[in-house]
């Protein structure tokens, strides 16, 4: 685990976990949270409910059968990082 995670309180919800990953790593995709069935919902909440701006690019990958699939990689712009940190601390206090 990245040492930078230790600079923040432990996340209490999946939404906070996705947000913390964005803050520390700078980007996030379903590939990082394959176990989280509500991953896309968490991204949507961060954007619509909390007003966090994320850039999105689509990437292609092949599954174990060789079939091509497409997924989104969400990137936290540098000018949004301070906003994201404040949001994380606010959500973590609730």
Buried (B, 14 or more C-beta within 10 A) or exposed (E): EEEEBEEBEEBEEBBBBBBBBBBBBEBBBBEBBEEBEEBBEBBEBBBEEBEBEBEEEEEEEEEEEEEEEEEBBBBBEEEBEEBBBEBBEEBBEE
